[in-house]
Amino acid sequence: MNITDKTKNAALGLVFSQAMDYLEKDPETNIPKLMDMVDKLMPTGWYASQRTAIRRAIEEKGNWYQLILKLYELDAGVRKAFFQNFILNASLFGGATQDETAAREGCNVPWAILLDPTSACNMHCTGCWAAEYGNRLNLTLEELDSIVTQGKRLGTYMYIFTGGEPLVRKKDVIALCEKHADCEFLSFTNGTLIDEAFCQEMLRVKNFVPAISLEGFEQANDGRRGAGVYQKVQDAMALLKRHGLPFGLSTCYTSANWQDVSSEAYFDQIIDAGALFIWFFHYMPVGNGAVPALLPTPEQRAEMYKRIRAFRQSKPIFSMDFQNDAEYVGGCIAGGRRYLHINARGDVEPCVFIHYSNANIRDCSLLDALKSPIFMAYHDGQPFNENMLRPCPMLENPEKLRAMVKATGAKSTDYEAPETVDALCDRTAPYAAAWQPTADALWSACARCRSCGKAEGQ
């Protein structure tokens, strides 16, 4: 980073700090005035599209404005840390460093790194490997610290814990948050280990946000996760809300639960509970225990696409569908393009759902892993399809994954049992063929809407 860039960052940091202090005094009164102040302080052209989108949300005073106001119900210290770490460090300053590093090194550099602190779990959900294999595999605190330290040098300030159940390692998770106070940490969690003591630790470190797994209403959720888990999740959300702590939900949709989790009742319930975001994940038929029957039909996936986009225009919650929203990020984000995954054995994988790798973090640096053959195959092959409703090299373009794994010699890193790329891609090929006509029709309609200026969902 040169002197000019450092000067710009310092100026932006000052503007940002002044804006946040201004808002804290009286958010509801001052939010509408914010963009006028920002426009006066920032050079012409800086982040113009982002500023326009924020200004529109403020002027319309719709669901996005209501979501902004909900942020001012959070603990003030947690809110300030989130704004600093997520918006400035991870997205603006970090994004510039990522771009600079990627150009210099000729490889992808991720915005976020997903980490498995452990493969252990305190639950025994139907079909999950963690119950049997969970006690064997862990990344040490020193290894986790090294990964974050290396990532920051590349410009990565966003870290997401996966598992297993990350909160089995509560003490180490909090230690990592405390040491790297300039990073934002998020964790996928079943929510059952969130208690009063842990909420106090979250308030202390200020930079940890849980994304609680929920698979619908009580019957569907507890049918897989066990009796009483749904209520434990409700209790955890109530505790977080009472302490002014941010949280969201993670929901996997399948052919069995898609209708419930895309219903207005489900959205309203989680909004009332205090959730600020919900991330939807399409069921992935990975591993020997995969159940292809749980894959949504083309009609079901299309309905998910329509419903989530409609609620995005009306509900005060940030919703993202990681299979149907690829147009906003230019296709597949794996392979380090926006994120990568490191499992509890140290294998550096291009995708949390696709378990093939040439590199292990215990044997190489993070940058070397990003330059490994399978990661470079992602780098050179993205986007895998010009239709952004067919982004994935496994689910919608299985011939692409098959070719990359075979060409690079990447090995299966599946915890339970090695799975050949042919076995996996043979399982997803029928789905890809069935989805293509619907995806092409939706994408064509989406393109027409963009050309005439209509909002999504109209």
Secondary structure, 3 states (H helix, E strand, C coil): CCHHHHHHHHHHHHHHHHHHHHHHHCHHHHHHHHHHHHHHHCCCCCCHHHHHHHHHHHHHCCHHHHHHHHHCCCCHHHHHHHHHHHHHHHHHHHHHHHHHHHHHHCCCCCCEEEECCECCCCCCCCCCCHHHHCCCCECCHHHHHHHHHHHHHHCCCEEEECCCCHHHHHHHHHHHHHHCCCCEEEEEECCCCCCHHHHHHHHHHCCEEEEEECCCCHHHHHHHHCCCHHHHHHHHHHHHHHCCCCCEEEEEECCCCHHHHCCHHHHHHHHHHCCCEEEEEECCCCCCCCCHHHCCCHHHHHHHHHHHHHHHCCCCCEEEECCCCHHHCCCCCCCCCCEEEECCCCEEECECCECEECEECCCCCHHHHHCCHHHHHHHHHCCCCCCCCCCCCCCCCHHHHHHHHHHHCCEECCCCCCCCHHHHHHHHHHHHHHHHHHHHHHHHHHHHHHHHCCCCCC
